[in-house]
Amino acid sequence: MGAYDRGTGKLANGEAYIQCPDHFQQVADPSSMTVTITPLSADSKGLAVVEKTLDGFQVKELFNGTGNYSFDYMVTCKRKGHESYEVMRRPVEPAKDVDIDPFLKNVAGKQLNSITDIGRLQREGIND
């Protein structure tokens, strides 16, 4: 289970601070925090997250850049109290006792051009 926040921020002279919303701070596990940023300018020298806490995160342009442009961000964390939750699905075993031979034998000799023909045969009755 996770918690996330996303949005768009703007650099001012190569720096920005994004405040995380209160509800995010209440449900997020800080040790699992990941921040992804995407510059929205072809003139970007690149961006880095230089500090991150549940309060927010600091972004700086690389190479001491002084850009003034927008960037998209996404912050993800595991939910407090669910840090060890794993999505698990029981493997599906193939059906061993299903015999499709009678259906195939009854269809033999009838013209099938598409899956629609199989549906038609099922509606009309295979032996008709």
N, C-alpha and C positions, 0 to 999 in steps of 0.2 A: 504494500500500500504506500502510496506516495502523496506528497504535497507539492504544488508548484505555483509559481507566479511568473508572468511574462508581460512584456510590454516593449515600449520604445523609449530610449533615453537620448540625451543630446550632450555631446562633448562641448565644453567651453574652454578654449585654450588647451586642448588636449586632455582634459580631465572631466570626470563626471562621478557623482555619487548617486546611487539608486537606493531609495528607502524601501524596505520590504513592508507589506501591509501587516497590521496587527494580527489578523487572523492567521497569517502564514507563520508568524513568530510563535503563536500559541500551539500549533500542531506539528511543526517541523523539527526533525532531529538534526541539530547543527553539525554533528560529526559526518553526516552523509551529504552535505550540501555540495551541489555542482552548479556552476554558472556557465552558460554558453552565451557568447556574444557574437553578433554579426554586424560588421560595419556597413553602413548604407551609403558609402561614398567610394568611388573608384580612386579617389586621391588619398585614401587611408594608407598610413604606413603600417597598419596593423594595430590591434588592441590587445590589452592584457587586463585581467582581473588581478589587482595587486593586493586586495584585502577583501575578506568576506566574513560576515557574521549574520546571524538571523535578523539583526537590525537593518542590514543592507550591505552593499558592496561598492568598492571603489574601482573605477575603470580608468586606465591611462593609455594614451597613444604611444606606440613603440618609438624608439629612437628620439625620445624627447620631443615628439611631435606636438604641434600646437593647433591641431585641427578643430574645426567647429562644425560638426556634422552629426547626424543621428545614427543610432545603432539599435538593433533589436536585441532583446535578451530573454533568456529563459532560465529560471532558477528552479532546481528540483532537489527534493530531500525525501528521505524515508519519513513516515509519520511516527511521531513519538508514541511509544508503547507498542509499535508494530515493527521494530527494527529487524527482527529475525523472521518476519513473514516471508514465505516463499510460495510462489504460484506453483501448485503441483496438480498434475492431472494423472489419473490412473490410466495406464496403457490400455488401449482397446484391443481385445483379443478378437481375431477373426472368427466369424460364425462357423462352427464345425458341423452343426447338424442341419444346415440348410442345403436342400437338394434342389438345384435349379434345373436339373436334367429334364424333369417332366415338362416344364415350360418350354425348354428348347426343343424337345422332341415334338411337342404339339405345334410349334411354330414352323417346323420343317416343312418345306414344300409351299409355304405361303410367301408371297413377294413382300419383302421389307425394304423400303427405300430410305426410311428415316426413323428416328425415334418416335415420331408421330404415328407411324404405322404400328409400332409395338403398343402404344397407348390405345389405338383404335382396336387392335386385336383383343386387348384386355377388356375393353368396354363391351365389345360385341360377343366376346366368348371365344376362347382359343380354338375350340373344335368346330366352330361354325363354318 
